[in-house]
Amino acid sequence: MNQLNEIPTPASGYRVEEMDGELLLYHPQSTATVYMNQTAALVWQLCNGDRSVGQIISILEESFPDLDTEVRADVLVALKSFSQHGALKS
């Protein structure tokens, strides 16, 4: 997911759950679990199969202009993690 025009689409069956104060992306049938920070949770919510990677980055940059972190890098790391765990369709 390095191309800004790629459209990340969630694989079916994954859901976000909170457990002991941590956010998890969980697939009950495969027991795949991805631990997420707040930024990754926002990225997941924005992955709807319609928005491109570039659009997700723009939305987060506009919504949180005072973030001290590099939004683009955070988004790409989150998407890579989702892909590695099978949470995004290839």
PyMOL Python script that loads the backbone (N, CA, C, O; Angstrom):
from pymol import cmd

cmd.read_pdbstr("""\
ATOM      1  N   MET A   1       0.833  -1.191   0.000  1.00  0.00           N
ATOM      2  CA  MET A   1       0.000   0.000   0.000  1.00  0.00           C
ATOM      3  C   MET A   1       0.872   1.246   0.000  1.00  0.00           C
ATOM      4  O   MET A   1       0.722   2.106   0.868  1.00  0.00           O
ATOM      5  N   ASN A   2       1.751   1.349  -0.931  1.00  0.00           N
ATOM      6  CA  ASN A   2       2.617   2.517  -0.992  1.00  0.00           C
ATOM      7  C   ASN A   2       2.138   3.563  -1.979  1.00  0.00           C
ATOM      8  O   ASN A   2       2.582   4.710  -1.930  1.00  0.00           O
ATOM      9  N   GLN A   3       1.247   3.187  -2.865  1.00  0.00           N
ATOM     10  CA  GLN A   3       0.759   4.125  -3.857  1.00  0.00           C
ATOM     11  C   GLN A   3      -0.383   4.953  -3.288  1.00  0.00           C
ATOM     12  O   GLN A   3      -1.322   4.411  -2.705  1.00  0.00           O
ATOM     13  N   LEU A   4      -0.298   6.262  -3.458  1.00  0.00           N
ATOM     14  CA  LEU A   4      -1.310   7.151  -2.890  1.00  0.00           C
ATOM     15  C   LEU A   4      -2.665   6.987  -3.547  1.00  0.00           C
ATOM     16  O   LEU A   4      -3.684   7.348  -2.958  1.00  0.00           O
ATOM     17  N   ASN A   5      -2.697   6.442  -4.773  1.00  0.00           N
ATOM     18  CA  ASN A   5      -3.981   6.286  -5.448  1.00  0.00           C
ATOM     19  C   ASN A   5      -4.618   4.917  -5.204  1.00  0.00           C
ATOM     20  O   ASN A   5      -5.725   4.663  -5.679  1.00  0.00           O
ATOM     21  N   GLU A   6      -3.934   4.030  -4.469  1.00  0.00           N
ATOM     22  CA  GLU A   6      -4.521   2.732  -4.123  1.00  0.00           C
ATOM     23  C   GLU A   6      -5.685   2.949  -3.161  1.00  0.00           C
ATOM     24  O   GLU A   6      -5.683   3.874  -2.349  1.00  0.00           O
ATOM     25  N   ILE A   7      -6.676   2.070  -3.274  1.00  0.00           N
ATOM     26  CA  ILE A   7      -7.859   2.177  -2.421  1.00  0.00           C
ATOM     27  C   ILE A   7      -7.887   0.980  -1.474  1.00  0.00           C
ATOM     28  O   ILE A   7      -8.201  -0.136  -1.888  1.00  0.00           O
ATOM     29  N   PRO A   8      -7.559   1.214  -0.197  1.00  0.00           N
ATOM     30  CA  PRO A   8      -7.579   0.105   0.767  1.00  0.00           C
ATOM     31  C   PRO A   8      -9.022  -0.305   1.084  1.00  0.00           C
ATOM     32  O   PRO A   8      -9.857   0.529   1.433  1.00  0.00           O
ATOM     33  N   THR A   9      -9.287  -1.588   0.957  1.00  0.00           N
ATOM     34  CA  THR A   9     -10.625  -2.119   1.194  1.00  0.00           C
ATOM     35  C   THR A   9     -10.552  -3.175   2.284  1.00  0.00           C
ATOM     36  O   THR A   9      -9.800  -4.142   2.162  1.00  0.00           O
ATOM     37  N   PRO A  10     -11.327  -2.999   3.348  1.00  0.00           N
ATOM     38  CA  PRO A  10     -11.288  -3.977   4.438  1.00  0.00           C
ATOM     39  C   PRO A  10     -11.743  -5.365   3.986  1.00  0.00           C
ATOM     40  O   PRO A  10     -12.683  -5.497   3.202  1.00  0.00           O
ATOM     41  N   ALA A  11     -11.078  -6.378   4.482  1.00  0.00           N
ATOM     42  CA  ALA A  11     -11.526  -7.752   4.276  1.00  0.00           C
ATOM     43  C   ALA A  11     -12.727  -7.975   5.186  1.00  0.00           C
ATOM     44  O   ALA A  11     -12.822  -7.375   6.257  1.00  0.00           O
ATOM     45  N   SER A  12     -13.626  -8.824   4.766  1.00  0.00           N
ATOM     46  CA  SER A  12     -14.841  -9.028   5.554  1.00  0.00           C
ATOM     47  C   SER A  12     -14.544  -9.763   6.863  1.00  0.00           C
ATOM     48  O   SER A  12     -13.600 -10.548   6.961  1.00  0.00           O
ATOM     49  N   GLY A  13     -15.361  -9.489   7.837  1.00  0.00           N
ATOM     50  CA  GLY A  13     -15.283 -10.195   9.107  1.00  0.00           C
ATOM     51  C   GLY A  13     -14.478  -9.520  10.194  1.00  0.00           C
ATOM     52  O   GLY A  13     -14.538  -9.943  11.349  1.00  0.00           O
ATOM     53  N   TYR A  14     -13.727  -8.484   9.863  1.00  0.00           N
ATOM     54  CA  TYR A  14     -12.927  -7.799  10.881  1.00  0.00           C
ATOM     55  C   TYR A  14     -13.773  -6.779  11.609  1.00  0.00           C
ATOM     56  O   TYR A  14     -14.639  -6.136  11.015  1.00  0.00           O
ATOM     57  N   ARG A  15     -13.520  -6.635  12.897  1.00  0.00           N
ATOM     58  CA  ARG A  15     -14.228  -5.622  13.684  1.00  0.00           C
ATOM     59  C   ARG A  15     -13.287  -5.050  14.728  1.00  0.00           C
ATOM     60  O   ARG A  15     -12.316  -5.686  15.137  1.00  0.00           O
ATOM     61  N   VAL A  16     -13.600  -3.833  15.148  1.00  0.00           N
ATOM     62  CA  VAL A  16     -12.794  -3.157  16.161  1.00  0.00           C
ATOM     63  C   VAL A  16     -13.406  -3.450  17.523  1.00  0.00           C
ATOM     64  O   VAL A  16     -14.616  -3.332  17.715  1.00  0.00           O
ATOM     65  N   GLU A  17     -12.556  -3.832  18.459  1.00  0.00           N
ATOM     66  CA  GLU A  17     -13.002  -4.090  19.831  1.00  0.00           C
ATOM     67  C   GLU A  17     -12.038  -3.424  20.792  1.00  0.00           C
ATOM     68  O   GLU A  17     -10.849  -3.284  20.509  1.00  0.00           O
ATOM     69  N   GLU A  18     -12.566  -3.021  21.918  1.00  0.00           N
ATOM     70  CA  GLU A  18     -11.713  -2.468  22.967  1.00  0.00           C
ATOM     71  C   GLU A  18     -11.589  -3.504  24.071  1.00  0.00           C
ATOM     72  O   GLU A  18     -12.581  -4.052  24.552  1.00  0.00           O
ATOM     73  N   MET A  19     -10.343  -3.758  24.461  1.00  0.00           N
ATOM     74  CA  MET A  19     -10.094  -4.749  25.499  1.00  0.00           C
ATOM     75  C   MET A  19      -9.016  -4.205  26.428  1.00  0.00           C
ATOM     76  O   MET A  19      -7.899  -3.920  25.996  1.00  0.00           O
ATOM     77  N   ASP A  20      -9.348  -4.067  27.670  1.00  0.00           N
ATOM     78  CA  ASP A  20      -8.405  -3.561  28.664  1.00  0.00           C
ATOM     79  C   ASP A  20      -7.794  -2.227  28.242  1.00  0.00           C
ATOM     80  O   ASP A  20      -6.603  -1.991  28.444  1.00  0.00           O
ATOM     81  N   GLY A  21      -8.616  -1.361  27.656  1.00  0.00           N
ATOM     82  CA  GLY A  21      -8.159  -0.036  27.268  1.00  0.00           C
ATOM     83  C   GLY A  21      -7.376   0.015  25.972  1.00  0.00           C
ATOM     84  O   GLY A  21      -6.911   1.086  25.583  1.00  0.00           O
ATOM     85  N   GLU A  22      -7.216  -1.118  25.289  1.00  0.00           N
ATOM     86  CA  GLU A  22      -6.504  -1.155  24.021  1.00  0.00           C
ATOM     87  C   GLU A  22      -7.493  -1.429  22.898  1.00  0.00           C
ATOM     88  O   GLU A  22      -8.464  -2.163  23.076  1.00  0.00           O
ATOM     89  N   LEU A  23      -7.232  -0.829  21.738  1.00  0.00           N
ATOM     90  CA  LEU A  23      -8.064  -1.075  20.575  1.00  0.00           C
ATOM     91  C   LEU A  23      -7.475  -2.227  19.771  1.00  0.00           C
ATOM     92  O   LEU A  23      -6.272  -2.277  19.513  1.00  0.00           O
ATOM     93  N   LEU A  24      -8.345  -3.147  19.382  1.00  0.00           N
ATOM     94  CA  LEU A  24      -7.926  -4.313  18.626  1.00  0.00           C
ATOM     95  C   LEU A  24      -8.762  -4.418  17.363  1.00  0.00           C
ATOM     96  O   LEU A  24      -9.962  -4.142  17.380  1.00  0.00           O
ATOM     97  N   LEU A  25      -8.142  -4.810  16.290  1.00  0.00           N
ATOM     98  CA  LEU A  25      -8.838  -5.176  15.076  1.00  0.00           C
ATOM     99  C   LEU A  25      -8.838  -6.693  15.083  1.00  0.00           C
ATOM    100  O   LEU A  25      -7.777  -7.317  15.090  1.00  0.00           O
ATOM    101  N   TYR A  26     -10.014  -7.284  15.080  1.00  0.00           N
ATOM    102  CA  TYR A  26     -10.134  -8.702  15.386  1.00  0.00           C
ATOM    103  C   TYR A  26     -10.979  -9.402  14.332  1.00  0.00           C
ATOM    104  O   TYR A  26     -11.978  -8.860  13.859  1.00  0.00           O
ATOM    105  N   HIS A  27     -10.570 -10.608  13.971  1.00  0.00           N
ATOM    106  CA  HIS A  27     -11.346 -11.456  13.072  1.00  0.00           C
ATOM    107  C   HIS A  27     -11.651 -12.751  13.825  1.00  0.00           C
ATOM    108  O   HIS A  27     -10.753 -13.564  14.041  1.00  0.00           O
ATOM    109  N   PRO A  28     -12.912 -12.949  14.227  1.00  0.00           N
ATOM    110  CA  PRO A  28     -13.239 -14.094  15.088  1.00  0.00           C
ATOM    111  C   PRO A  28     -12.982 -15.464  14.460  1.00  0.00           C
ATOM    112  O   PRO A  28     -12.571 -16.384  15.166  1.00  0.00           O
ATOM    113  N   GLN A  29     -13.211 -15.627  13.160  1.00  0.00           N
ATOM    114  CA  GLN A  29     -13.010 -16.942  12.553  1.00  0.00           C
ATOM    115  C   GLN A  29     -11.538 -17.316  12.451  1.00  0.00           C
ATOM    116  O   GLN A  29     -11.181 -18.480  12.630  1.00  0.00           O
ATOM    117  N   SER A  30     -10.691 -16.348  12.168  1.00  0.00           N
ATOM    118  CA  SER A  30      -9.276 -16.679  12.010  1.00  0.00           C
ATOM    119  C   SER A  30      -8.470 -16.358  13.266  1.00  0.00           C
ATOM    120  O   SER A  30      -7.281 -16.669  13.337  1.00  0.00           O
ATOM    121  N   THR A  31      -9.090 -15.757  14.223  1.00  0.00           N
ATOM    122  CA  THR A  31      -8.474 -15.279  15.464  1.00  0.00           C
ATOM    123  C   THR A  31      -7.299 -14.337  15.203  1.00  0.00           C
ATOM    124  O   THR A  31      -6.414 -14.187  16.045  1.00  0.00           O
ATOM    125  N   ALA A  32      -7.302 -13.707  14.032  1.00  0.00           N
ATOM    126  CA  ALA A  32      -6.281 -12.697  13.739  1.00  0.00           C
ATOM    127  C   ALA A  32      -6.578 -11.453  14.566  1.00  0.00           C
ATOM    128  O   ALA A  32      -7.722 -11.004  14.641  1.00  0.00           O
ATOM    129  N   THR A  33      -5.543 -10.905  15.183  1.00  0.00           N
ATOM    130  CA  THR A  33      -5.701  -9.727  16.017  1.00  0.00           C
ATOM    131  C   THR A  33      -4.606  -8.725  15.678  1.00  0.00           C
ATOM    132  O   THR A  33      -3.431  -9.081  15.589  1.00  0.00           O
ATOM    133  N   VAL A  34      -5.005  -7.461  15.490  1.00  0.00           N
ATOM    134  CA  VAL A  34      -4.068  -6.389  15.220  1.00  0.00           C
ATOM    135  C   VAL A  34      -4.261  -5.347  16.320  1.00  0.00           C
ATOM    136  O   VAL A  34      -5.360  -4.815  16.481  1.00  0.00           O
ATOM    137  N   TYR A  35      -3.212  -5.052  17.072  1.00  0.00           N
ATOM    138  CA  TYR A  35      -3.281  -4.011  18.084  1.00  0.00           C
ATOM    139  C   TYR A  35      -3.159  -2.662  17.384  1.00  0.00           C
ATOM    140  O   TYR A  35      -2.292  -2.479  16.530  1.00  0.00           O
ATOM    141  N   MET A  36      -4.030  -1.716  17.745  1.00  0.00           N
ATOM    142  CA  MET A  36      -4.042  -0.426  17.072  1.00  0.00           C
ATOM    143  C   MET A  36      -3.911   0.717  18.065  1.00  0.00           C
ATOM    144  O   MET A  36      -4.486   0.678  19.152  1.00  0.00           O
ATOM    145  N   ASN A  37      -3.144   1.739  17.679  1.00  0.00           N
ATOM    146  CA  ASN A  37      -3.164   2.983  18.432  1.00  0.00           C
ATOM    147  C   ASN A  37      -4.316   3.824  17.883  1.00  0.00           C
ATOM    148  O   ASN A  37      -5.028   3.384  16.980  1.00  0.00           O
ATOM    149  N   GLN A  38      -4.502   5.020  18.418  1.00  0.00           N
ATOM    150  CA  GLN A  38      -5.635   5.863  18.001  1.00  0.00           C
ATOM    151  C   GLN A  38      -5.550   6.221  16.521  1.00  0.00           C
ATOM    152  O   GLN A  38      -6.569   6.238  15.830  1.00  0.00           O
ATOM    153  N   THR A  39      -4.350   6.506  16.031  1.00  0.00           N
ATOM    154  CA  THR A  39      -4.194   6.866  14.621  1.00  0.00           C
ATOM    155  C   THR A  39      -4.572   5.691  13.725  1.00  0.00           C
ATOM    156  O   THR A  39      -5.282   5.870  12.735  1.00  0.00           O
ATOM    157  N   ALA A  40      -4.109   4.504  14.061  1.00  0.00           N
ATOM    158  CA  ALA A  40      -4.440   3.320  13.266  1.00  0.00           C
ATOM    159  C   ALA A  40      -5.942   3.064  13.277  1.00  0.00           C
ATOM    160  O   ALA A  40      -6.505   2.658  12.260  1.00  0.00           O
ATOM    161  N   ALA A  41      -6.595   3.294  14.409  1.00  0.00           N
ATOM    162  CA  ALA A  41      -8.046   3.114  14.491  1.00  0.00           C
ATOM    163  C   ALA A  41      -8.762   4.095  13.563  1.00  0.00           C
ATOM    164  O   ALA A  41      -9.738   3.727  12.909  1.00  0.00           O
ATOM    165  N   LEU A  42      -8.288   5.328  13.503  1.00  0.00           N
ATOM    166  CA  LEU A  42      -8.873   6.310  12.585  1.00  0.00           C
ATOM    167  C   LEU A  42      -8.647   5.897  11.134  1.00  0.00           C
ATOM    168  O   LEU A  42      -9.547   6.016  10.302  1.00  0.00           O
ATOM    169  N   VAL A  43      -7.450   5.415  10.836  1.00  0.00           N
ATOM    170  CA  VAL A  43      -7.152   4.957   9.475  1.00  0.00           C
ATOM    171  C   VAL A  43      -8.105   3.825   9.101  1.00  0.00           C
ATOM    172  O   VAL A  43      -8.654   3.813   8.000  1.00  0.00           O
ATOM    173  N   TRP A  44      -8.301   2.877  10.012  1.00  0.00           N
ATOM    174  CA  TRP A  44      -9.198   1.752   9.739  1.00  0.00           C
ATOM    175  C   TRP A  44     -10.609   2.256   9.446  1.00  0.00           C
ATOM    176  O   TRP A  44     -11.256   1.777   8.515  1.00  0.00           O
ATOM    177  N   GLN A  45     -11.084   3.210  10.228  1.00  0.00           N
ATOM    178  CA  GLN A  45     -12.422   3.756  10.017  1.00  0.00           C
ATOM    179  C   GLN A  45     -12.549   4.426   8.656  1.00  0.00           C
ATOM    180  O   GLN A  45     -13.627   4.424   8.061  1.00  0.00           O
ATOM    181  N   LEU A  46     -11.455   4.999   8.160  1.00  0.00           N
ATOM    182  CA  LEU A  46     -11.482   5.690   6.873  1.00  0.00           C
ATOM    183  C   LEU A  46     -11.312   4.743   5.684  1.00  0.00           C
ATOM    184  O   LEU A  46     -11.553   5.131   4.540  1.00  0.00           O
ATOM    185  N   CYS A  47     -10.903   3.514   5.949  1.00  0.00           N
ATOM    186  CA  CYS A  47     -10.773   2.512   4.880  1.00  0.00           C
ATOM    187  C   CYS A  47     -12.164   1.950   4.587  1.00  0.00           C
ATOM    188  O   CYS A  47     -12.629   1.029   5.259  1.00  0.00           O
ATOM    189  N   ASN A  48     -12.809   2.512   3.586  1.00  0.00           N
ATOM    190  CA  ASN A  48     -14.165   2.075   3.281  1.00  0.00           C
ATOM    191  C   ASN A  48     -14.300   1.508   1.876  1.00  0.00           C
ATOM    192  O   ASN A  48     -15.409   1.206   1.436  1.00  0.00           O
ATOM    193  N   GLY A  49     -13.188   1.360   1.167  1.00  0.00           N
ATOM    194  CA  GLY A  49     -13.241   0.845  -0.185  1.00  0.00           C
ATOM    195  C   GLY A  49     -13.516   1.918  -1.225  1.00  0.00           C
ATOM    196  O   GLY A  49     -13.574   1.622  -2.419  1.00  0.00           O
ATOM    197  N   ASP A  50     -13.687   3.163  -0.787  1.00  0.00           N
ATOM    198  CA  ASP A  50     -13.935   4.282  -1.700  1.00  0.00           C
ATOM    199  C   ASP A  50     -12.805   5.310  -1.666  1.00  0.00           C
ATOM    200  O   ASP A  50     -12.531   5.968  -2.670  1.00  0.00           O
ATOM    201  N   ARG A  51     -12.152   5.446  -0.516  1.00  0.00           N
ATOM    202  CA  ARG A  51     -11.107   6.460  -0.361  1.00  0.00           C
ATOM    203  C   ARG A  51      -9.743   5.897  -0.723  1.00  0.00           C
ATOM    204  O   ARG A  51      -9.421   4.748  -0.419  1.00  0.00           O
ATOM    205  N   SER A  52      -8.954   6.728  -1.375  1.00  0.00           N
ATOM    206  CA  SER A  52      -7.583   6.331  -1.692  1.00  0.00           C
ATOM    207  C   SER A  52      -6.688   6.580  -0.481  1.00  0.00           C
ATOM    208  O   SER A  52      -7.078   7.260   0.469  1.00  0.00           O
ATOM    209  N   VAL A  53      -5.497   6.024  -0.535  1.00  0.00           N
ATOM    210  CA  VAL A  53      -4.513   6.262   0.521  1.00  0.00           C
ATOM    211  C   VAL A  53      -4.257   7.764   0.649  1.00  0.00           C
ATOM    212  O   VAL A  53      -4.204   8.291   1.760  1.00  0.00           O
ATOM    213  N   GLY A  54      -4.100   8.447  -0.472  1.00  0.00           N
ATOM    214  CA  GLY A  54      -3.873   9.891  -0.462  1.00  0.00           C
ATOM    215  C   GLY A  54      -5.007  10.656   0.179  1.00  0.00           C
ATOM    216  O   GLY A  54      -4.772  11.616   0.913  1.00  0.00           O
ATOM    217  N   GLN A  55      -6.244  10.240  -0.089  1.00  0.00           N
ATOM    218  CA  GLN A  55      -7.396  10.909   0.525  1.00  0.00           C
ATOM    219  C   GLN A  55      -7.422  10.696   2.038  1.00  0.00           C
ATOM    220  O   GLN A  55      -7.745  11.614   2.792  1.00  0.00           O
ATOM    221  N   ILE A  56      -7.086   9.497   2.475  1.00  0.00           N
ATOM    222  CA  ILE A  56      -7.054   9.212   3.916  1.00  0.00           C
ATOM    223  C   ILE A  56      -6.008  10.100   4.592  1.00  0.00           C
ATOM    224  O   ILE A  56      -6.261  10.670   5.653  1.00  0.00           O
ATOM    225  N   ILE A  57      -4.845  10.210   3.974  1.00  0.00           N
ATOM    226  CA  ILE A  57      -3.798  11.072   4.527  1.00  0.00           C
ATOM    227  C   ILE A  57      -4.285  12.517   4.600  1.00  0.00           C
ATOM    228  O   ILE A  57      -4.106  13.182   5.621  1.00  0.00           O
ATOM    229  N   SER A  58      -4.895  13.001   3.532  1.00  0.00           N
ATOM    230  CA  SER A  58      -5.392  14.386   3.500  1.00  0.00           C
ATOM    231  C   SER A  58      -6.445  14.636   4.569  1.00  0.00           C
ATOM    232  O   SER A  58      -6.420  15.667   5.242  1.00  0.00           O
ATOM    233  N   ILE A  59      -7.364  13.702   4.726  1.00  0.00           N
ATOM    234  CA  ILE A  59      -8.418  13.855   5.740  1.00  0.00           C
ATOM    235  C   ILE A  59      -7.806  13.983   7.128  1.00  0.00           C
ATOM    236  O   ILE A  59      -8.200  14.852   7.906  1.00  0.00           O
ATOM    237  N   LEU A  60      -6.848  13.122   7.440  1.00  0.00           N
ATOM    238  CA  LEU A  60      -6.236  13.163   8.767  1.00  0.00           C
ATOM    239  C   LEU A  60      -5.381  14.417   8.958  1.00  0.00           C
ATOM    240  O   LEU A  60      -5.370  14.995  10.045  1.00  0.00           O
ATOM    241  N   GLU A  61      -4.672  14.838   7.922  1.00  0.00           N
ATOM    242  CA  GLU A  61      -3.871  16.064   8.027  1.00  0.00           C
ATOM    243  C   GLU A  61      -4.761  17.285   8.244  1.00  0.00           C
ATOM    244  O   GLU A  61      -4.416  18.171   9.026  1.00  0.00           O
ATOM    245  N   GLU A  62      -5.901  17.338   7.559  1.00  0.00           N
ATOM    246  CA  GLU A  62      -6.830  18.457   7.719  1.00  0.00           C
ATOM    247  C   GLU A  62      -7.539  18.414   9.069  1.00  0.00           C
ATOM    248  O   GLU A  62      -7.787  19.456   9.675  1.00  0.00           O
ATOM    249  N   SER A  63      -7.863  17.219   9.537  1.00  0.00           N
ATOM    250  CA  SER A  63      -8.590  17.070  10.809  1.00  0.00           C
ATOM    251  C   SER A  63      -7.707  17.310  12.024  1.00  0.00           C
ATOM    252  O   SER A  63      -8.186  17.752  13.068  1.00  0.00           O
ATOM    253  N   PHE A  64      -6.425  17.020  11.887  1.00  0.00           N
ATOM    254  CA  PHE A  64      -5.495  17.147  13.010  1.00  0.00           C
ATOM    255  C   PHE A  64      -4.252  17.925  12.589  1.00  0.00           C
ATOM    256  O   PHE A  64      -3.162  17.355  12.536  1.00  0.00           O
ATOM    257  N   PRO A  65      -4.396  19.219  12.288  1.00  0.00           N
ATOM    258  CA  PRO A  65      -3.256  19.995  11.788  1.00  0.00           C
ATOM    259  C   PRO A  65      -2.145  20.194  12.816  1.00  0.00           C
ATOM    260  O   PRO A  65      -1.016  20.511  12.441  1.00  0.00           O
ATOM    261  N   ASP A  66      -2.436  20.015  14.090  1.00  0.00           N
ATOM    262  CA  ASP A  66      -1.442  20.256  15.135  1.00  0.00           C
ATOM    263  C   ASP A  66      -0.689  19.004  15.570  1.00  0.00           C
ATOM    264  O   ASP A  66       0.092  19.050  16.520  1.00  0.00           O
ATOM    265  N   LEU A  67      -0.917  17.893  14.887  1.00  0.00           N
ATOM    266  CA  LEU A  67      -0.205  16.666  15.261  1.00  0.00           C
ATOM    267  C   LEU A  67       1.289  16.860  15.081  1.00  0.00           C
ATOM    268  O   LEU A  67       1.743  17.435  14.092  1.00  0.00           O
ATOM    269  N   ASP A  68       2.033  16.376  16.038  1.00  0.00           N
ATOM    270  CA  ASP A  68       3.488  16.477  15.976  1.00  0.00           C
ATOM    271  C   ASP A  68       4.105  15.354  15.146  1.00  0.00           C
ATOM    272  O   ASP A  68       5.297  15.392  14.840  1.00  0.00           O
ATOM    273  N   THR A  69       3.311  14.367  14.786  1.00  0.00           N
ATOM    274  CA  THR A  69       3.850  13.230  14.051  1.00  0.00           C
ATOM    275  C   THR A  69       3.650  13.422  12.549  1.00  0.00           C
ATOM    276  O   THR A  69       2.897  14.295  12.118  1.00  0.00           O
ATOM    277  N   GLU A  70       4.318  12.615  11.781  1.00  0.00           N
ATOM    278  CA  GLU A  70       4.197  12.618  10.332  1.00  0.00           C
ATOM    279  C   GLU A  70       2.994  11.755   9.955  1.00  0.00           C
ATOM    280  O   GLU A  70       3.063  10.526  10.000  1.00  0.00           O
ATOM    281  N   VAL A  71       1.898  12.403   9.585  1.00  0.00           N
ATOM    282  CA  VAL A  71       0.650  11.696   9.320  1.00  0.00           C
ATOM    283  C   VAL A  71       0.823  10.677   8.193  1.00  0.00           C
ATOM    284  O   VAL A  71       0.361   9.542   8.307  1.00  0.00           O
ATOM    285  N   ARG A  72       1.481  11.075   7.117  1.00  0.00           N
ATOM    286  CA  ARG A  72       1.657  10.166   5.977  1.00  0.00           C
ATOM    287  C   ARG A  72       2.351   8.877   6.415  1.00  0.00           C
ATOM    288  O   ARG A  72       1.902   7.783   6.074  1.00  0.00           O
ATOM    289  N   ALA A  73       3.430   9.003   7.161  1.00  0.00           N
ATOM    290  CA  ALA A  73       4.171   7.823   7.617  1.00  0.00           C
ATOM    291  C   ALA A  73       3.298   6.964   8.528  1.00  0.00           C
ATOM    292  O   ALA A  73       3.307   5.738   8.416  1.00  0.00           O
ATOM    293  N   ASP A  74       2.547   7.595   9.427  1.00  0.00           N
ATOM    294  CA  ASP A  74       1.675   6.844  10.335  1.00  0.00           C
ATOM    295  C   ASP A  74       0.601   6.069   9.570  1.00  0.00           C
ATOM    296  O   ASP A  74       0.308   4.917   9.890  1.00  0.00           O
ATOM    297  N   VAL A  75       0.020   6.714   8.559  1.00  0.00           N
ATOM    298  CA  VAL A  75      -1.013   6.058   7.757  1.00  0.00           C
ATOM    299  C   VAL A  75      -0.413   4.866   7.017  1.00  0.00           C
ATOM    300  O   VAL A  75      -1.004   3.787   7.003  1.00  0.00           O
ATOM    301  N   LEU A  76       0.749   5.049   6.406  1.00  0.00           N
ATOM    302  CA  LEU A  76       1.371   3.965   5.650  1.00  0.00           C
ATOM    303  C   LEU A  76       1.756   2.792   6.546  1.00  0.00           C
ATOM    304  O   LEU A  76       1.625   1.635   6.147  1.00  0.00           O
ATOM    305  N   VAL A  77       2.230   3.088   7.755  1.00  0.00           N
ATOM    306  CA  VAL A  77       2.566   2.017   8.708  1.00  0.00           C
ATOM    307  C   VAL A  77       1.310   1.243   9.103  1.00  0.00           C
ATOM    308  O   VAL A  77       1.326   0.013   9.160  1.00  0.00           O
ATOM    309  N   ALA A  78       0.230   1.960   9.374  1.00  0.00           N
ATOM    310  CA  ALA A  78      -1.028   1.304   9.756  1.00  0.00           C
ATOM    311  C   ALA A  78      -1.536   0.423   8.617  1.00  0.00           C
ATOM    312  O   ALA A  78      -1.923  -0.722   8.847  1.00  0.00           O
ATOM    313  N   LEU A  79      -1.537   0.946   7.397  1.00  0.00           N
ATOM    314  CA  LEU A  79      -2.014   0.168   6.249  1.00  0.00           C
ATOM    315  C   LEU A  79      -1.146  -1.063   6.003  1.00  0.00           C
ATOM    316  O   LEU A  79      -1.658  -2.127   5.656  1.00  0.00           O
ATOM    317  N   LYS A  80       0.155  -0.920   6.182  1.00  0.00           N
ATOM    318  CA  LYS A  80       1.056  -2.063   6.019  1.00  0.00           C
ATOM    319  C   LYS A  80       0.737  -3.141   7.048  1.00  0.00           C
ATOM    320  O   LYS A  80       0.703  -4.328   6.724  1.00  0.00           O
ATOM    321  N   SER A  81       0.506  -2.725   8.278  1.00  0.00           N
ATOM    322  CA  SER A  81       0.161  -3.677   9.341  1.00  0.00           C
ATOM    323  C   SER A  81      -1.160  -4.376   9.022  1.00  0.00           C
ATOM    324  O   SER A  81      -1.269  -5.593   9.172  1.00  0.00           O
ATOM    325  N   PHE A  82      -2.161  -3.616   8.584  1.00  0.00           N
ATOM    326  CA  PHE A  82      -3.448  -4.218   8.226  1.00  0.00           C
ATOM    327  C   PHE A  82      -3.262  -5.242   7.104  1.00  0.00           C
ATOM    328  O   PHE A  82      -3.828  -6.334   7.152  1.00  0.00           O
ATOM    329  N   SER A  83      -2.474  -4.883   6.106  1.00  0.00           N
ATOM    330  CA  SER A  83      -2.244  -5.788   4.966  1.00  0.00           C
ATOM    331  C   SER A  83      -1.527  -7.058   5.413  1.00  0.00           C
ATOM    332  O   SER A  83      -1.899  -8.159   5.007  1.00  0.00           O
ATOM    333  N   GLN A  84      -0.506  -6.909   6.243  1.00  0.00           N
ATOM    334  CA  GLN A  84       0.266  -8.066   6.701  1.00  0.00           C
ATOM    335  C   GLN A  84      -0.588  -9.038   7.499  1.00  0.00           C
ATOM    336  O   GLN A  84      -0.318 -10.239   7.515  1.00  0.00           O
ATOM    337  N   HIS A  85      -1.618  -8.522   8.162  1.00  0.00           N
ATOM    338  CA  HIS A  85      -2.494  -9.376   8.961  1.00  0.00           C
ATOM    339  C   HIS A  85      -3.728  -9.844   8.183  1.00  0.00           C
ATOM    340  O   HIS A  85      -4.605 -10.501   8.742  1.00  0.00           O
ATOM    341  N   GLY A  86      -3.790  -9.503   6.888  1.00  0.00           N
ATOM    342  CA  GLY A  86      -4.902  -9.960   6.060  1.00  0.00           C
ATOM    343  C   GLY A  86      -6.186  -9.188   6.249  1.00  0.00           C
ATOM    344  O   GLY A  86      -7.247  -9.634   5.814  1.00  0.00           O
ATOM    345  N   ALA A  87      -6.107  -8.018   6.901  1.00  0.00           N
ATOM    346  CA  ALA A  87      -7.320  -7.236   7.175  1.00  0.00           C
ATOM    347  C   ALA A  87      -7.757  -6.393   5.979  1.00  0.00           C
ATOM    348  O   ALA A  87      -8.868  -5.863   5.970  1.00  0.00           O
ATOM    349  N   LEU A  88      -6.888  -6.265   4.966  1.00  0.00           N
ATOM    350  CA  LEU A  88      -7.238  -5.542   3.747  1.00  0.00           C
ATOM    351  C   LEU A  88      -7.226  -6.502   2.577  1.00  0.00           C
ATOM    352  O   LEU A  88      -6.374  -7.385   2.483  1.00  0.00           O
ATOM    353  N   LYS A  89      -8.192  -6.315   1.681  1.00  0.00           N
ATOM    354  CA  LYS A  89      -8.222  -7.138   0.463  1.00  0.00           C
ATOM    355  C   LYS A  89      -7.036  -6.775  -0.402  1.00  0.00           C
ATOM    356  O   LYS A  89      -6.648  -5.609  -0.469  1.00  0.00           O
ATOM    357  N   SER A  90      -6.459  -7.759  -1.062  1.00  0.00           N
ATOM    358  CA  SER A  90      -5.320  -7.463  -1.924  1.00  0.00           C
ATOM    359  C   SER A  90      -5.775  -7.161  -3.326  1.00  0.00           C
ATOM    360  O   SER A  90      -4.950  -6.887  -4.198  1.00  0.00           O
TER     361      SER A  90
END
""", "prot")
cmd.dss("prot")
cmd.show_as("cartoon", "prot")
cmd.util.cbc("prot")
cmd.orient("prot")
